[in-house]
Amino acid sequence: MYKAEDAGSTSLYRQNIGPTPSFAPIRGQHDIDVVIIGGGLTGLSAALHLAEAGTSVAVLEARQPGWGASGRNGGQLNPGLKYNPDTIVEMFGAQKGKGLVDLAWGGPDFTFSLIRRLGIECDARQNGTLRAASHCKAVEVLKQTALNWQQYGMSVKLLGAGEIEAATGTARYRAAMFDPRGGDVNPLKFTQGLAAAAASAGAMIFGDSEVFSLTRNGPDWEAKTASASIRARRVLIATNGYTDDLLPSLRRSVIPVFSAIAATEPLSGQLAAEIMPTRSVLYESGNITVYYRIDAENRLLMGGRGPMTSLHSSALLPNLTRYACRLWPALHGVRWTNAWNGRVAMTEDHLPHFHNPAENLFACLGYNGRGVALSTSLGPALAKLLRGGAVEDFPLPATPIKPIAFHRFWPIGAKIAIWNGRIKDRLGI
């Protein structure tokens, strides 16, 4: 169970969304094809595509769909993974590597297409992604990235200094790459809309249904909650940064780093027109990523690393609010009205992980802050797998669950890594 203060009650998304329907807990005995544990984007996208294919599926969420990072993130839909396409192909081989490149870099297009198909109202805008660099090393890396992406037929463009300032309203950056496939959504609206669409397609969605036991029952699996027992042919664990000890060692295979966001009051007049005027989203190249966007209400949302615990006030995020004023001095005097955070799952190799620790038992997690588009676009492949498809055909290779050494000290390690990264970024190394 997670503490009440983790619930993201200070989230701008949650305060502005208004009353929403909640999903009731599961009760009684059930026999079903697929059980999905976790009501975030991974589980909901898989459930939607399973239901549309005629497979009976139940999603068991410990809180409510969108309660975790799926409903609290920065709302950016950005193409790609940590590494460039040529590195992915080198790591996974020509066939599987190229398939993973197509999926990860095509994630925003898939997600926006899905939103349109389902008619989900979530402030979706495909105005592109800016990846920006401010120091020499990051600039050189960005140039190499743009070249490699172009070699794979991607229509990205390196911007000159004047173009960058015109697109952002700040002279901070020395280089930027524009990718027209990126964009943004209100992630809580999107997640709840995906839950509603999955339910309409026939998936059974249950809230307040934490699974505390998962055991073999003959050829099947049996999941138990406080009020139900569910027998299923196949199980998917999709809990990402909120993974617990339901599956041995899985929690210790990822680092649940808190990603934080501070939001201003709605900007008006010239200020709203000057900051990110094209309404592209932006994330910085560097050791410690800062990301931001202007939302549909003209609020500036600044995201990055913050306290390794739940927060409730923008006063706890001076690294973000002061940096925003450095980028745009006209923000001095603007009120920061909201601050919140959520846990993203980081992996040691900076890649998402897929596991098949037992027959018909799967886990998919570790999106390293790139989960909105990537987790959504994995839905069709997960649905195919959970209908009985070959594990070898899944876009990610099935790997053993490997606990991270000294995992219990992750808060200390995360703080050291963040400070080390910030120092490197200041020194341009």
C-alpha positions as CSV (number, residue, x, y, z in Angstrom):
1,M,0.0,0.0,0.0
2,Y,1.1,3.6,-0.6
3,K,0.7,6.4,1.8
4,A,-2.1,8.9,1.4
5,E,0.3,11.7,0.8
6,D,1.5,9.9,-2.4
7,A,-1.9,10.5,-4.0
8,G,-1.0,13.6,-6.0
9,S,-3.8,15.7,-4.5
10,T,-1.9,18.9,-5.3
11,S,-1.7,17.9,-8.9
12,L,-3.0,20.5,-11.3
13,Y,-4.5,17.8,-13.4
14,R,-6.4,16.3,-10.5
15,Q,-7.7,19.7,-9.3
16,N,-8.9,20.8,-12.7
17,I,-10.4,17.6,-14.0
18,G,-13.6,17.8,-11.8
19,P,-15.6,14.9,-10.6
20,T,-14.8,11.7,-12.4
21,P,-16.4,8.2,-12.1
22,S,-14.5,5.8,-9.9
23,F,-14.2,2.1,-10.6
24,A,-15.6,-0.2,-7.9
25,P,-13.5,-2.9,-6.2
26,I,-13.6,-6.4,-7.5
27,R,-15.6,-8.9,-5.3
28,G,-16.3,-12.6,-5.3
29,Q,-14.9,-15.4,-7.5
30,H,-13.9,-14.8,-11.1
31,D,-12.6,-17.0,-14.0
32,I,-11.1,-15.0,-16.8
33,D,-8.6,-15.1,-19.7
34,V,-6.2,-12.3,-18.6
35,V,-5.6,-10.4,-15.4
36,I,-3.6,-7.2,-15.6
37,I,-2.2,-5.8,-12.3
38,G,-1.8,-2.0,-12.6
39,G,-4.2,0.6,-14.0
40,G,-1.7,2.9,-15.7
41,L,-1.2,3.4,-19.4
42,T,0.6,0.0,-19.9
43,G,-2.2,-2.0,-18.4
44,L,-5.0,0.0,-19.9
45,S,-3.7,0.0,-23.4
46,A,-3.1,-3.7,-23.2
47,A,-6.6,-4.2,-21.8
48,L,-8.2,-2.1,-24.5
49,H,-6.6,-4.1,-27.3
50,L,-7.4,-7.4,-25.6
51,A,-11.0,-6.4,-25.2
52,E,-11.3,-5.2,-28.8
53,A,-9.9,-8.7,-29.9
54,G,-12.6,-10.4,-27.9
55,T,-10.5,-11.6,-25.0
56,S,-11.9,-11.4,-21.5
57,V,-9.6,-9.2,-19.3
58,A,-9.7,-7.6,-15.9
59,V,-7.5,-4.7,-14.8
60,L,-6.9,-4.6,-11.0
61,E,-5.7,-1.2,-9.8
62,A,-4.7,-0.7,-6.2
63,R,-6.1,2.9,-6.2
64,Q,-7.9,4.3,-9.3
65,P,-6.8,4.4,-13.0
66,G,-4.3,7.2,-13.4
67,W,-3.5,7.4,-9.7
68,G,0.2,6.8,-10.3
69,A,2.7,8.4,-12.6
70,S,0.5,7.8,-15.7
71,G,-1.8,10.5,-14.4
72,R,0.8,12.8,-12.9
73,N,3.6,13.1,-15.5
74,G,4.7,16.0,-17.6
75,G,2.3,15.2,-20.4
76,Q,4.9,15.0,-23.1
77,L,4.8,12.5,-25.9
78,N,8.4,12.3,-27.1
79,P,9.8,9.9,-29.7
80,G,12.6,7.5,-29.0
81,L,14.7,5.9,-26.2
82,K,17.8,6.8,-24.3
83,Y,20.0,5.6,-27.1
84,N,20.2,6.4,-30.8
85,P,18.7,4.0,-33.3
86,D,22.0,2.7,-34.5
87,T,22.9,1.7,-30.9
88,I,19.5,0.0,-30.4
89,V,20.1,-2.0,-33.6
90,E,23.6,-2.9,-32.4
91,M,22.3,-4.0,-29.0
92,F,19.3,-6.1,-30.2
93,G,20.2,-7.1,-33.7
94,A,19.0,-6.0,-37.1
95,Q,15.5,-7.4,-37.0
96,K,14.5,-6.9,-33.4
97,G,16.4,-3.7,-33.1
98,K,14.7,-2.1,-36.1
99,G,11.3,-3.3,-34.8
100,L,12.0,-1.6,-31.4
101,V,13.1,1.6,-33.2
102,D,9.9,1.6,-35.2
103,L,7.8,1.2,-32.1
104,A,9.6,3.6,-29.8
105,W,10.2,6.4,-32.3
106,G,6.7,5.9,-33.7
107,G,5.1,6.0,-30.3
108,P,3.7,9.6,-30.5
109,D,2.1,9.0,-33.9
110,F,0.4,5.8,-32.6
111,T,-0.8,7.5,-29.4
112,F,-2.3,10.5,-31.1
113,S,-3.9,8.2,-33.7
114,L,-5.4,6.2,-30.8
115,I,-6.7,9.3,-29.1
116,R,-8.4,10.4,-32.3
117,R,-9.9,6.9,-32.9
118,L,-11.3,6.7,-29.4
119,G,-12.4,10.3,-29.2
120,I,-10.6,10.9,-25.9
121,E,-10.8,14.6,-24.8
122,C,-7.4,15.2,-23.2
123,D,-6.0,18.5,-24.7
124,A,-4.0,16.5,-27.2
125,R,-1.7,18.6,-29.4
126,Q,0.9,17.3,-31.8
127,N,3.0,20.5,-32.1
128,G,6.4,18.7,-31.9
129,T,9.2,18.1,-29.5
130,L,12.3,20.3,-29.0
131,R,15.4,18.7,-27.6
132,A,17.6,21.5,-26.5
133,A,21.3,21.8,-25.5
134,S,23.1,24.6,-23.7
135,H,26.7,23.5,-23.3
136,C,29.3,22.2,-25.8
137,K,29.3,18.5,-25.0
138,A,25.5,18.4,-25.1
139,V,25.5,20.3,-28.4
140,E,27.9,17.8,-30.0
141,V,25.8,14.9,-28.8
142,L,22.7,16.5,-30.1
143,K,24.2,17.0,-33.5
144,Q,25.2,13.3,-33.7
145,T,21.7,12.4,-32.6
146,A,20.0,14.4,-35.3
147,L,22.3,12.9,-37.9
148,N,21.6,9.4,-36.8
149,W,17.8,9.9,-36.6
150,Q,17.9,11.4,-40.1
151,Q,19.8,8.4,-41.4
152,Y,16.8,6.3,-40.3
153,G,14.5,8.5,-42.3
154,M,13.2,10.6,-39.5
155,S,12.2,14.2,-40.4
156,V,14.0,16.0,-37.6
157,K,15.7,19.3,-38.0
158,L,18.5,21.1,-36.2
159,L,17.6,24.7,-35.5
160,G,19.8,27.7,-35.6
161,A,20.2,30.2,-32.7
162,G,17.6,32.5,-34.1
163,E,15.1,29.7,-34.7
164,I,15.6,28.4,-31.2
165,E,14.9,31.7,-29.6
166,A,11.9,32.3,-31.7
167,A,10.5,28.9,-30.8
168,T,11.2,29.1,-27.1
169,G,11.4,32.8,-26.1
170,T,14.8,32.3,-24.4
171,A,18.4,32.7,-25.6
172,R,19.5,30.0,-23.2
173,Y,20.2,27.2,-25.8
174,R,23.0,26.8,-28.3
175,A,21.4,24.0,-30.3
176,A,18.0,22.3,-30.6
177,M,16.5,19.5,-32.6
178,F,12.9,19.7,-33.6
179,D,10.8,16.5,-34.1
180,P,7.3,17.2,-35.5
181,R,6.0,13.8,-34.2
182,G,6.1,14.9,-30.5
183,G,3.4,16.8,-28.6
184,D,1.5,16.8,-25.3
185,V,-1.7,15.7,-23.5
186,N,-3.3,16.2,-20.1
187,P,-2.1,12.8,-18.9
188,L,-4.8,12.3,-16.3
189,K,-7.5,13.0,-18.8
190,F,-5.8,10.7,-21.2
191,T,-5.4,7.8,-18.7
192,Q,-9.0,8.1,-17.5
193,G,-10.3,8.3,-21.1
194,L,-8.3,5.2,-22.0
195,A,-9.8,3.4,-18.9
196,A,-13.3,4.4,-20.1
197,A,-12.6,3.3,-23.6
198,A,-11.3,-0.1,-22.4
199,A,-14.4,-0.5,-20.3
200,S,-16.7,0.3,-23.2
201,A,-14.8,-2.3,-25.3
202,G,-15.6,-4.9,-22.7
203,A,-12.6,-4.9,-20.3
204,M,-13.4,-5.1,-16.7
205,I,-11.7,-2.3,-14.8
206,F,-11.6,-2.4,-11.0
207,G,-10.3,0.3,-8.6
208,D,-9.3,-0.1,-5.0
209,S,-8.3,-3.7,-5.7
210,E,-4.8,-4.2,-4.6
211,V,-3.5,-7.7,-5.3
212,F,-1.7,-9.2,-2.3
213,S,-1.2,-12.7,-3.5
214,L,-0.4,-14.3,-6.9
215,T,0.0,-18.1,-7.0
216,R,-0.2,-21.0,-9.4
217,N,-3.4,-22.9,-9.5
218,G,-2.9,-25.9,-11.8
219,P,-2.2,-24.5,-15.3
220,D,-3.6,-21.1,-14.3
221,W,-2.8,-18.2,-12.0
222,E,-4.8,-17.1,-9.0
223,A,-4.8,-13.5,-7.9
224,K,-6.3,-12.5,-4.6
225,T,-7.5,-9.1,-3.3
226,A,-9.1,-8.3,0.0
227,S,-12.5,-9.1,-1.5
228,A,-12.0,-11.4,-4.5
229,S,-10.2,-14.4,-6.0
230,I,-9.5,-14.3,-9.7
231,R,-8.4,-17.2,-11.8
232,A,-6.7,-16.4,-15.1
233,R,-4.9,-18.1,-17.9
234,R,-2.3,-15.3,-18.2
235,V,-1.1,-12.4,-16.0
236,L,0.6,-9.1,-16.8
237,I,2.2,-7.0,-14.0
238,A,2.3,-3.4,-15.2
239,T,3.1,-1.4,-12.0
240,N,6.2,0.5,-13.1
241,G,7.3,3.0,-10.4
242,Y,4.8,1.6,-7.9
243,T,5.9,-2.0,-8.1
244,D,5.8,-3.8,-4.8
245,D,6.9,-7.3,-3.7
246,L,4.1,-9.3,-5.3
247,L,6.6,-10.8,-7.7
248,P,9.9,-11.6,-6.0
249,S,12.8,-9.2,-6.9
250,L,10.8,-7.2,-9.4
251,R,10.6,-4.1,-7.1
252,R,14.3,-4.2,-6.6
253,S,15.0,-4.4,-10.4
254,V,14.0,-0.7,-10.8
255,I,14.7,2.6,-9.0
256,P,11.4,4.5,-8.3
257,V,12.7,8.0,-8.8
258,F,10.4,10.9,-8.1
259,S,9.8,13.2,-11.0
260,A,8.4,16.6,-10.0
261,I,6.4,19.4,-11.7
262,A,5.6,23.0,-10.8
263,A,2.9,24.9,-12.5
264,T,2.2,28.6,-12.8
265,E,-1.1,30.4,-12.8
266,P,-2.5,30.9,-16.4
267,L,-0.2,33.3,-18.2
268,S,-1.8,36.1,-20.2
269,G,-1.1,38.7,-22.8
270,Q,2.4,39.1,-24.2
271,L,3.9,36.7,-21.6
272,A,1.7,33.9,-22.8
273,A,2.7,34.7,-26.4
274,E,6.4,34.9,-25.8
275,I,7.0,31.6,-23.8
276,M,7.1,28.6,-26.1
277,P,4.9,30.4,-28.7
278,T,4.7,27.4,-31.1
279,R,3.4,25.3,-28.1
280,S,6.0,22.6,-28.8
281,V,7.2,20.7,-25.7
282,L,10.8,20.8,-24.7
283,Y,13.3,18.7,-22.8
284,E,16.9,19.4,-22.3
285,S,19.9,17.3,-23.2
286,G,22.2,16.8,-20.3
287,N,22.9,14.7,-17.2
288,I,19.8,15.9,-15.3
289,T,16.8,16.5,-17.6
290,V,14.5,19.5,-17.2
291,Y,11.4,19.4,-19.3
292,Y,8.5,21.9,-19.8
293,R,5.5,22.9,-21.8
294,I,2.7,25.5,-21.9
295,D,-0.6,23.7,-21.3
296,A,-4.0,24.3,-22.9
297,E,-4.8,26.9,-20.2
298,N,-1.5,28.8,-20.8
299,R,0.1,27.6,-17.6
300,L,3.8,26.9,-17.7
301,L,4.6,23.4,-16.4
302,M,8.2,22.9,-15.4
303,G,9.3,19.3,-14.7
304,G,12.5,17.7,-13.4
305,R,14.0,16.1,-10.4
306,G,12.8,17.1,-6.9
307,P,12.6,15.7,-3.4
308,M,12.7,12.0,-3.1
309,T,9.4,12.1,-1.3
310,S,5.9,13.4,-1.9
311,L,5.5,17.1,-2.1
312,H,2.7,19.7,-1.9
313,S,4.3,23.1,-2.5
314,S,6.2,24.8,-5.3
315,A,8.4,26.2,-2.5
316,L,10.0,22.7,-2.4
317,L,11.1,23.0,-6.1
318,P,13.3,26.1,-6.2
319,N,15.5,24.4,-8.7
320,L,12.6,24.5,-11.2
321,T,10.9,27.8,-10.4
322,R,14.2,29.8,-10.2
323,Y,15.4,28.2,-13.4
324,A,12.2,29.2,-15.2
325,C,12.8,32.8,-14.2
326,R,16.3,32.5,-15.5
327,L,14.9,31.3,-18.9
328,W,12.2,34.0,-18.9
329,P,12.9,36.9,-16.5
330,A,9.4,38.2,-17.2
331,L,8.1,35.4,-15.0
332,H,9.3,37.2,-11.8
333,G,6.1,37.9,-9.9
334,V,4.0,35.2,-11.6
335,R,2.4,32.8,-9.0
336,W,3.3,29.2,-8.9
337,T,0.0,27.6,-7.9
338,N,0.7,23.9,-8.0
339,A,3.4,21.3,-7.4
340,W,3.3,17.6,-7.4
341,N,5.4,14.5,-8.2
342,G,5.1,10.8,-8.9
343,R,7.4,7.8,-9.2
344,V,8.9,6.8,-12.5
345,A,10.8,3.5,-12.8
346,M,14.4,3.9,-13.8
347,T,16.5,0.9,-14.9
348,E,20.3,0.4,-14.8
349,D,20.6,0.1,-18.6
350,H,18.1,3.0,-19.2
351,L,15.8,0.7,-21.3
352,P,12.3,-0.7,-20.6
353,H,12.3,-4.2,-19.3
354,F,10.1,-7.2,-20.2
355,H,10.1,-10.3,-18.1
356,N,8.6,-13.8,-18.4
357,P,9.6,-15.3,-15.1
358,A,7.1,-18.2,-15.3
359,E,4.8,-19.7,-17.9
360,N,2.0,-17.2,-18.8
361,L,3.3,-14.6,-16.3
362,F,4.7,-11.4,-17.7
363,A,5.9,-8.0,-16.4
364,C,6.6,-4.8,-18.4
365,L,8.1,-1.8,-16.7
366,G,11.0,0.7,-16.5
367,Y,10.2,3.5,-19.0
368,N,12.8,5.8,-17.6
369,G,10.6,8.9,-17.9
370,R,9.5,8.2,-21.5
371,G,6.4,6.2,-20.7
372,V,3.4,8.1,-22.0
373,A,3.8,7.3,-25.7
374,L,6.0,4.1,-25.3
375,S,3.7,2.3,-22.8
376,T,0.6,3.2,-24.8
377,S,2.1,2.0,-28.0
378,L,3.1,-1.3,-26.4
379,G,-0.6,-2.1,-25.9
380,P,-1.2,-4.0,-29.2
381,A,2.0,-6.1,-28.8
382,L,1.1,-6.9,-25.2
383,A,-2.4,-7.9,-26.2
384,K,-1.1,-10.2,-28.9
385,L,1.3,-11.8,-26.3
386,L,-1.5,-12.2,-23.8
387,R,-3.7,-13.9,-26.3
388,G,-1.1,-16.6,-26.6
389,G,1.4,-15.1,-29.0
390,A,5.1,-16.1,-29.0
391,V,7.3,-14.4,-26.5
392,E,10.0,-14.2,-29.2
393,D,7.7,-11.9,-31.2
394,F,7.4,-9.3,-28.5
395,P,9.3,-6.0,-29.4
396,L,11.5,-6.3,-26.2
397,P,13.5,-9.4,-25.4
398,A,12.5,-11.3,-22.3
399,T,15.2,-10.9,-19.7
400,P,15.7,-12.3,-16.2
401,I,14.7,-10.2,-13.3
402,K,17.9,-8.8,-11.9
403,P,17.7,-7.0,-8.5
404,I,19.9,-3.8,-8.3
405,A,22.7,-4.1,-5.8
406,F,22.2,-2.1,-2.6
407,H,18.7,-1.3,-3.7
408,R,17.6,-0.3,-0.2
409,F,19.9,2.7,-0.4
410,W,18.3,4.1,-3.6
411,P,17.2,7.4,-2.1
412,I,20.8,8.2,-1.1
413,G,22.1,7.0,-4.5
414,A,19.5,9.1,-6.3
415,K,20.4,12.2,-4.4
416,I,24.1,11.7,-5.2
417,A,23.4,11.1,-8.8
418,I,21.2,14.2,-9.2
419,W,23.8,16.5,-7.5
420,N,26.6,14.9,-9.6
421,G,24.6,15.4,-12.8
422,R,23.8,19.0,-11.9
423,I,27.5,19.8,-11.3
424,K,28.4,18.2,-14.6
425,D,25.8,20.2,-16.4
426,R,27.0,23.4,-14.9
427,L,30.6,22.6,-15.9
428,G,29.5,21.4,-19.4
429,I,30.8,17.9,-19.1
